[in-house]
């Protein structure tokens, strides 16, 4: 309208507002200068148009002189925001310790190959993650201090007598860690099915909120990305998380000789308030022993 004062902003901010369909006259400047910033526009757009944006990430690009995008700004929200907050809270609350173990898993891989040829199993394809999951459940039975939670407010350590096994899943929305409830009661085949269903549900965006809370221990399979090892961050409220690295054929000492064996690296991060170094090392060694000699698991299950 005539005589109306033009909102105080810069040309790039006005261009951004135009792309987002934001009326700058309705936006309040957050700074003391009274100049409307890019952040003010984006914050306003978030509050007035959530239904139009939905869950999709809205990217705002800054154009280079040749018309190409030099940078892209994406609002932090949804799964990414939740994951970031949880990881920061965990990293700066629980004192993390990570220990590593490289294991010859040839026997386990040979067993899985035989199972894939077993007609009675039909199309069932059991992977090493299911075997590791079973090994973890057996190890938690022997080392319950890793299946516990530190309750700061109550001044108590809460030890769980069940295993809600979290499985980290990379999805288009970000990292999710839904859990398999009462995993300690399941066989390797049942764990394999549960993990596959859990991952499919997570990637399709259908994970129920209840499946993302209440985990007691987690596994992250970084090996699927060709990674050998990492230092996983604990999920808040959990005492331990195990990273499974890629299985690779490499020279390895076997029965006094050097042979090509299938080898992987396990990395265990644990909360040092709940778990001593010796306890963490014994837990990891036990998991490694079961993967080195899977027949032991049959005797202990």
LINKASUL-V273864 format. One record per backbone hydrogen bond with DSSP energy under -1.0 kcal/mol. CO is the residue of the C=O (numbers start at 1). NH is the residue of the N-H. E is the energy in kcal/mol with one decimal. If there is no record, write none. Layout:
((CO & NH & E) (CO & NH & E))
This chain:
((1 & 4 & -1.7) (8 & 36 & -2.7) (10 & 14 & -2.4) (11 & 15 & -2.5) (12 & 16 & -2.1) (13 & 17 & -2.6) (14 & 18 & -2.0) (15 & 19 & -2.1) (16 & 20 & -2.1) (17 & 22 & -3.0) (23 & 26 & -2.1) (24 & 27 & -1.2) (37 & 41 & -1.9) (38 & 42 & -2.6) (39 & 43 & -2.5) (40 & 44 & -2.1) (41 & 45 & -2.6) (42 & 46 & -2.0) (43 & 47 & -1.5) (44 & 48 & -1.9) (45 & 49 & -1.5) (49 & 53 & -1.5) (50 & 54 & -2.8) (60 & 73 & -2.7) (62 & 70 & -2.5) (64 & 67 & -2.4) (68 & 64 & -4.0) (71 & 62 & -1.8) (73 & 60 & -2.2) (77 & 81 & -1.1) (78 & 82 & -2.3) (79 & 83 & -3.0) (80 & 84 & -2.3) (81 & 85 & -2.4) (82 & 86 & -2.2) (83 & 87 & -2.7) (84 & 88 & -2.4) (85 & 89 & -2.3) (86 & 90 & -2.4) (87 & 91 & -2.9) (88 & 92 & -1.9) (90 & 93 & -1.2) (90 & 94 & -2.3) (95 & 272 & -2.8) (97 & 270 & -2.4) (99 & 268 & -3.0) (101 & 266 & -3.4) (103 & 264 & -2.4) (105 & 109 & -2.6) (106 & 110 & -2.6) (107 & 111 & -2.1) (108 & 112 & -2.3) (109 & 113 & -2.0) (110 & 114 & -2.0) (111 & 115 & -2.3) (112 & 116 & -1.8) (115 & 118 & -1.2) (118 & 121 & -1.2) (119 & 122 & -1.4) (121 & 124 & -2.3) (127 & 131 & -1.1) (128 & 132 & -2.8) (129 & 133 & -2.3) (130 & 134 & -2.0) (131 & 135 & -2.5) (132 & 136 & -2.6) (133 & 137 & -2.1) (134 & 138 & -2.2) (135 & 139 & -2.3) (136 & 140 & -2.5) (137 & 141 & -1.3) (138 & 142 & -1.2) (139 & 143 & -2.4) (143 & 146 & -1.8) (144 & 147 & -2.0) (147 & 160 & -2.6) (149 & 158 & -3.1) (151 & 155 & -1.3) (151 & 156 & -1.8) (156 & 151 & -3.0) (158 & 149 & -2.4) (163 & 183 & -2.7) (164 & 216 & -2.7) (164 & 217 & -1.3) (165 & 180 & -2.7) (166 & 219 & -2.5) (169 & 176 & -2.5) (171 & 174 & -1.6) (174 & 171 & -1.4) (176 & 169 & -3.5) (178 & 167 & -2.7) (180 & 165 & -2.0) (182 & 185 & -1.6) (183 & 186 & -1.7) (187 & 191 & -2.6) (188 & 192 & -2.5) (189 & 193 & -2.1) (190 & 194 & -2.5) (191 & 195 & -2.9) (192 & 196 & -2.1) (193 & 197 & -2.6) (194 & 198 & -2.5) (195 & 199 & -2.5) (196 & 200 & -2.4) (197 & 201 & -2.5) (198 & 202 & -2.2) (199 & 203 & -2.5) (200 & 204 & -1.4) (201 & 206 & -2.4) (202 & 205 & -1.2) (208 & 211 & -1.7) (209 & 212 & -1.5) (211 & 179 & -1.7) (217 & 166 & -3.2) (218 & 242 & -2.4) (219 & 168 & -2.5) (220 & 222 & -1.3) (220 & 244 & -2.4) (222 & 225 & -1.6) (222 & 227 & -1.4) (223 & 226 & -2.0) (227 & 246 & -2.2) (235 & 238 & -2.1) (239 & 271 & -2.3) (240 & 218 & -1.4) (241 & 269 & -2.6) (242 & 220 & -2.7) (243 & 267 & -2.1) (244 & 223 & -2.1) (248 & 263 & -3.1) (250 & 261 & -2.5) (252 & 259 & -2.6) (254 & 257 & -1.5) (257 & 254 & -3.9) (259 & 252 & -2.5) (261 & 250 & -2.6) (262 & 105 & -2.4) (263 & 248 & -2.8) (264 & 103 & -3.4) (265 & 245 & -2.0) (266 & 101 & -2.4) (267 & 243 & -3.3) (268 & 99 & -2.4) (269 & 241 & -2.1) (270 & 97 & -1.5) (271 & 274 & -1.4) (271 & 275 & -2.4) (276 & 280 & -2.5) (277 & 281 & -2.4) (278 & 282 & -2.5) (279 & 283 & -2.2) (280 & 284 & -2.3) (281 & 285 & -2.5) (282 & 286 & -2.1) (283 & 287 & -2.1) (284 & 288 & -2.5) (285 & 289 & -2.3) (286 & 290 & -1.9) (287 & 291 & -1.7) (288 & 292 & -2.3) (289 & 293 & -2.1) (293 & 296 & -2.0) (295 & 299 & -1.1) (296 & 300 & -1.3) (297 & 301 & -1.9))
